[in-house]
Amino acid sequence: MMSRILIVLTVLVVLAAAAAAVPGDSPVLRLSDGKRIQLGGMTVELAKARVVFVGEVHSVPEHHRIELAVIRALHEADVRFMIGLEMFRSEYQEGLDRWIAGSMDEKSFRKLYERNWNLPWAFYQEILLYAREHKIPLVGLNVDEGVAGKVARSGFASLTPQERAKLPHGITCNVDDTYEEFIKRAHGHSTQSGKAFRYFCEAQMVWDSGMANTLAAALARDPGKSAVVLAGSGHAWRHGIPTQLARISPGVRSVVVLPAFENEMTERSVTKEDADYLVF
């Protein structure tokens, strides 16, 4: 027991030093007590969680720099983890494995990325190269794009058995009033209602539940690793993927880090029920 405590303390000391070295250390609001800390102090606390969800606005480069800072700090502290990615669908996992193993060149991998995600490669390049350099496993979390799109247009009930078979095993679409209110807050649909909004909620649930199922399976396959999950803030909020993960794997402790940005996520609009940290 004492040796385990010493190991944990050593990891935390190294993590603090690594995180403190990150350029442009950003101010962070710890939502549990309202205390202002620095990015380095936050990453020390992140090491204690099994899963760290880091939200992003996909098109904001600063958010990807925060993600890389968290990943680098955890790696330099010898924390063993995988990186879960909304940006890749689970059907492309073999390609992600080949990239990390060094058996796929950057040109080929970039083509794989572009089949999965429609934002510039440059936004995620440093993260993906860093993972390859340090052999940090990547896990594609996203679900079949065509299936999710059909749910958004026509609802979950419109899926055929063949289409449902393309989704992770055990996926649910239990959209209640609480989840609908969360979607309105997270995606700005405060005035929408009716069938179209219901279908939008169901599509979000398919994404959240599907990514949580894939993540839970990856964690179960490698119980010695934790995970850093990079996903849009609407999925990374506590009510999104984290809630679905807790349903599937109730013993897994997760922490949620969200970026603050004007008119969307501020100290007034985000609470400790939504996230654990807000990065400015």
C-alpha positions in Angstrom: 0.0 0.0 0.0 2.8 2.4 1.0 4.7 1.7 -2.3 1.6 2.5 -4.3 1.2 5.8 -2.5 4.8 6.7 -3.2 4.4 5.9 -6.9 1.3 8.1 -7.1 3.0 10.9 -5.3 6.0 10.6 -7.7 3.7 10.8 -10.7 2.0 13.9 -9.4 5.2 15.7 -8.7 6.5 14.9 -12.2 3.2 15.9 -13.7 3.3 19.3 -12.0 6.7 20.0 -13.4 5.8 18.9 -16.9 2.5 20.9 -17.0 4.2 24.0 -15.6 6.5 23.9 -18.6 3.7 24.3 -21.1 4.0 27.7 -22.8 1.1 30.1 -22.4 -0.2 28.5 -19.2 -3.9 29.3 -19.2 -6.1 30.3 -16.3 -8.6 27.7 -15.2 -11.8 27.8 -13.1 -12.3 24.8 -10.9 -16.0 24.5 -10.8 -16.3 22.4 -7.6 -15.1 25.3 -5.4 -14.9 28.3 -7.8 -11.2 28.6 -7.3 -8.9 29.9 -10.0 -5.9 27.7 -10.8 -3.5 27.4 -13.7 -3.5 24.8 -16.5 -0.5 23.1 -14.8 -2.4 22.7 -11.6 -5.4 21.3 -13.3 -3.4 18.6 -15.2 -2.0 17.4 -11.8 -5.6 16.7 -10.7 -6.5 15.1 -14.0 -4.0 12.3 -13.4 -6.3 10.9 -10.7 -9.2 10.2 -13.2 -9.7 7.2 -15.4 -11.2 9.3 -18.2 -10.5 12.9 -19.0 -13.0 14.5 -21.4 -11.6 17.6 -23.1 -14.2 19.6 -25.0 -13.5 21.7 -28.1 -15.0 24.0 -30.7 -13.7 22.1 -33.6 -12.7 25.2 -35.6 -10.8 27.0 -32.8 -7.1 26.3 -32.9 -6.5 27.4 -29.3 -8.7 24.6 -28.1 -6.5 22.0 -29.8 -3.4 23.6 -28.2 -5.1 23.0 -24.8 -5.8 19.4 -25.7 -2.1 18.9 -26.7 -0.9 20.5 -23.5 -3.0 18.1 -21.4 -1.8 15.1 -23.5 1.8 16.1 -23.3 1.7 16.7 -19.5 0.1 13.4 -18.8 2.5 11.6 -21.1 5.6 13.2 -19.5 4.4 12.1 -16.1 4.4 8.5 -17.4 0.6 8.2 -17.1 -0.5 5.3 -19.4 -3.4 6.4 -21.5 -5.2 6.1 -24.9 -6.7 9.0 -26.8 -10.3 8.7 -27.8 -11.3 10.7 -30.9 -14.6 11.9 -32.1 -12.8 12.8 -35.3 -12.5 9.1 -36.4 -15.2 6.5 -36.8 -14.7 3.2 -35.1 -14.8 1.4 -38.4 -11.4 2.9 -39.2 -9.7 1.6 -36.0 -7.3 -0.6 -38.0 -5.9 2.5 -39.8 -5.4 4.3 -36.4 -3.5 1.2 -35.1 -1.3 1.2 -38.2 -0.5 4.9 -37.8 0.6 4.4 -34.2 2.6 1.3 -35.1 4.5 3.2 -37.8 3.3 1.1 -40.7 1.3 4.0 -42.4 3.0 7.1 -43.7 1.7 10.6 -43.1 0.3 11.1 -46.6 -1.8 7.9 -46.4 -2.9 8.7 -42.8 -3.9 12.2 -43.9 -6.2 10.7 -46.5 -7.7 8.5 -43.8 -8.3 11.6 -41.7 -10.0 13.4 -44.5 -12.4 10.5 -45.0 -13.4 10.9 -41.4 -13.3 14.6 -40.7 -13.9 17.8 -42.8 -11.8 20.3 -40.9 -8.2 21.1 -42.0 -5.5 18.5 -41.1 -3.4 21.3 -39.5 -5.9 21.6 -36.6 -5.1 18.1 -35.3 -1.7 17.5 -36.9 0.4 18.2 -33.8 -1.8 16.0 -31.6 -1.8 13.1 -34.1 2.0 13.3 -34.7 2.7 13.5 -31.0 0.6 10.4 -30.4 2.5 8.5 -33.1 5.9 9.7 -31.9 5.2 8.5 -28.3 3.1 5.4 -29.3 0.0 6.6 -27.5 -2.9 4.5 -28.8 -5.7 6.2 -30.7 -9.3 5.0 -30.5 -11.9 6.0 -33.1 -15.1 6.7 -31.2 -17.6 8.1 -33.8 -20.5 6.2 -35.2 -21.6 5.5 -38.8 -22.1 9.0 -40.4 -25.0 7.8 -42.6 -26.9 6.2 -39.7 -26.6 9.3 -37.5 -27.7 11.5 -40.3 -30.8 9.4 -40.9 -31.7 9.7 -37.2 -31.3 13.5 -37.4 -33.7 13.6 -40.4 -36.3 10.9 -39.5 -35.7 9.7 -35.9 -34.2 6.6 -34.3 -37.3 4.6 -35.0 -36.7 5.0 -38.8 -33.5 2.8 -38.7 -33.7 -0.6 -40.2 -32.3 -3.6 -38.4 -29.3 -3.5 -40.8 -28.6 0.1 -39.9 -28.9 -0.5 -36.2 -26.4 -3.3 -36.6 -23.8 -0.7 -37.7 -24.0 1.0 -34.3 -22.1 -0.2 -31.2 -23.8 -3.0 -29.3 -26.0 -1.8 -26.5 -26.7 1.7 -27.9 -29.8 3.4 -26.5 -31.8 6.4 -27.5 -33.6 7.3 -24.3 -34.1 11.1 -24.7 -35.9 12.5 -21.7 -36.8 16.1 -20.8 -33.5 16.6 -18.9 -31.5 15.6 -22.0 -33.6 17.9 -24.2 -32.9 20.8 -22.0 -29.2 20.0 -22.0 -29.2 19.9 -25.8 -30.9 23.3 -25.9 -28.1 24.7 -23.7 -25.2 22.9 -25.4 -26.3 23.6 -29.0 -28.2 26.8 -28.7 -31.6 25.4 -29.7 -33.5 27.4 -27.1 -36.5 28.1 -29.2 -36.8 24.9 -31.2 -39.4 22.3 -30.4 -41.5 19.7 -32.2 -40.5 16.7 -34.3 -37.4 18.2 -35.9 -35.9 19.0 -32.5 -36.8 15.6 -31.2 -35.0 14.0 -34.1 -32.0 16.2 -33.5 -31.9 15.1 -29.8 -32.1 11.5 -30.8 -29.2 12.0 -33.2 -27.1 13.6 -30.5 -28.0 10.6 -28.2 -26.9 8.2 -30.9 -23.5 10.0 -31.0 -23.2 10.2 -27.2 -24.3 6.7 -26.5 -22.4 5.2 -29.4 -19.1 6.9 -28.5 -19.5 5.9 -24.8 -20.1 2.3 -25.8 -16.9 2.2 -27.9 -14.9 3.9 -25.2 -16.1 1.6 -22.5 -15.1 -1.4 -24.6 -11.6 0.0 -25.2 -11.2 0.7 -21.4 -12.3 -2.9 -20.6 -9.8 -4.3 -23.1 -6.9 -2.5 -21.4 -7.7 -2.0 -17.7 -4.2 -0.6 -17.1 -4.8 2.5 -19.2 -6.8 5.6 -18.7 -8.1 7.8 -21.5 -8.1 11.3 -22.8 -11.2 11.9 -25.0 -11.2 14.8 -27.5 -14.7 15.7 -28.6 -16.9 18.7 -29.4 -18.0 20.5 -26.2 -21.6 19.5 -26.8 -20.6 15.8 -26.5 -18.0 16.3 -23.7 -20.3 18.0 -21.3 -21.2 15.9 -18.3 -24.6 15.3 -19.7 -23.3 14.0 -23.0 -20.8 11.1 -23.4 -19.7 11.1 -19.7 -23.3 10.4 -18.5 -23.6 7.5 -21.0 -20.2 6.1 -20.0 -21.3 6.2 -16.3 -24.4 4.2 -17.3 -22.4 1.5 -19.0 -19.3 1.5 -16.6 -20.5 3.0 -13.3 -17.1 2.4 -11.6 -15.2 4.6 -14.1 -14.3 8.0 -12.7 -14.3 10.8 -15.3 -13.4 14.5 -15.3 -14.7 17.1 -17.8 -12.7 20.0 -19.1 -14.4 22.6 -21.2 -13.1 25.7 -23.0 -14.7 29.0 -22.2 -15.8 31.1 -25.2 -17.9 34.2 -25.6 -21.7 33.9 -25.5 -21.6 30.1 -25.1 -19.7 28.8 -22.1 -18.9 31.3 -19.4 -18.6 31.3 -15.6 -22.3 32.2 -15.5 -23.6 29.5 -17.9 -21.5 26.5 -16.8 -21.9 24.9 -13.4 -20.2 22.0 -11.6 -23.1 19.8 -12.8 -21.9 20.5 -16.4 -18.1 20.1 -16.0 -15.2 20.1 -13.6 -13.0 22.7 -15.1 -13.5 25.7 -17.4 -10.3 26.8 -19.3 -10.0 30.5 -20.4 
